[in-house]
Amino acid sequence: MEEDVPPELPLEVLVYVLTFLHAADRKEASLVCRSWYAASQDLRFQKDVTFSFPASTAALALVGRLARRRCCSLRISQLDGFSVSRLLLLQVGEGLGPRLEGLALPGSSITEASLLALLPRLTALRRLDLRGLDSLFMSGAFLSREEHRRQVRSALSGLEELDLSDLRYLSDLTFTRLTGCTPRLRRLALAGCHIAFEFDPYGGRPTGAGEDSSALLSLRNLRRLLVEQRATLRGLDLSRTAITPESLRVIAQVDGLVLEELRLQGCRELTDRSVEVLLQQQRSLHRLDVSGCTELSSRSVQAAARGLQALTDLSLSRDWRITERGQPRNAWFGSDQVVRFLELQRLSLCMLPELSDAGLAAVGRSCRSLTSLELSHCPGISDSGVAQAAPFLQRLQHLQLACCSNITDRTLHLLMQHCRRLKTLDVSRCKNISMTTVDLLQSQLPFLENVHHKLICAADPTLTD
């Protein structure tokens, strides 16, 4: 007698069931059978999806298919001034304009005319990435016509994130024209831009006097933007700029400015005192990146612990100088009066060669809410440090240990025992770890999605992930 096969549930019922699952559980459910997979691909589960592709004739068909989506973001590379790129941008504007939420154009050299033909159509845009697009700003004429500014302002009045990083020709004039079309920014990125922090480019005239420069972007103009948009602006990226301690104080002390995210990666002139002033003024910071600020010491970390009660993301990667008393760079980790970040979720300590096992143990004891920990290129840590820290890191989901030469298979067994929520792990170039133990780890941790293990076995240098 044949066994009865239960009827297959309708697709809409399966989709409804999946709405009650977390994204990770929904991913697991999609592997059950074809119908569950089909249900998991429903458009309601595909939020904040970015489609990335180069400009080509094949991309025209893709954009045509995307027109059926309710919303999406695009990352289109290698755009130029030729016919295929112009046609592609025209199709994006006509087919996706009212539904496009994010647009990035990396590695492109589009013309001002092409972009100005597109932007007025993007009425739902929330994120715009123009980083490195020097072709737009080289002439200094971008958005010089009031008619164009009016059209762009009408479309981009709701823009929240603007990335102008690595623009060599950004000036006061072009910066003012563009940001005048985006009055409600929440995040602004100027990483790697040439900003005049150290001198007065206006010949000694008082702040606020004179016309905007067509040759450079000044602190005066940046401060004006911060004042004008202080009601909404919450994130600022000034990484890899020549910002001075005095300039940082000027920014921190803008009346009414409440930053939640500040990135200062690679700002080598900053001092502990300037960071202390910053943190006294901006106590609502959730994310702080001071990696590569080589003049900072443990004083800055202690100031963050005292003043930033809401801090969830801290990056201290790369070499810092020793403290005033000649203590090692990681002295704040090993002390019995150790700095505590009880709410910290993400911590980056990459490329700190003096980070020791004692320091790693202190991190575990003092930062028990961590979900992401980056320790790549820290040769001073070993299995012993992991053994002391892991019991306190039961919330950990992402761990980077690449190029930690003293890590062995014992660390993976410790992770199996204590870090059961781990989703991603990087042990690339840890040559004392075996592929056998990596396989065991993947079979034992239920949420583990990805393990990077390039060049882990000394006996087999060709082994890759």
JOSULJO-V996259 format. One line per field, one symbol per residue. phi: phi as a letter, one per 20 degrees, with the letter a starting at -180 (. if undefined). burial: # if it has 24 or more other ideal C-beta (glycine too) atoms within 12 Angstrom, else .. Layout:
phi = ???
burial = ???
//
This chain:
phi = .fffeffffggffffffffeefgfffffffefaffffgffegffedelededaefafffffffffffeefaacccddmfbeeffffffffffffedgfceebbccfmdcfeffffffegfeefdfdccddgmefffdffmegmfegffffffffedfdfdccddfldfdfcgffffffffecfcfdccdcgmeedeeecefdmnffgneneffedbddggffffffffdffdfccbddgldegegffffgffeffnfcedbbdcgmefefdgfffffgffedeefeccdcfmefeecfgfffffffddfefcbcddgmfdffffenffgegffeffdgfdcfdfdccdcfmdfefdffffffgffecfegdccdcfldfeebgfffffeggedfefdccdcgmefeecggffffffeddfegdcbccgmefedeffffffgfeeefdfdbcecfledffcfefce
burial = .............##..#.......#..##.....#..##.#..#.....#.#.#...##.##..#..#.#######.##...##.###.###.###.########.#####.########################..#.##....##..##.###.#########.#############################...#..........###.###########..##.##############.######.#..################.######.##..#####################.##.############......#######...####..########################################.######.##.###############.######.##.###############.##..##..#.##..###.###........
//
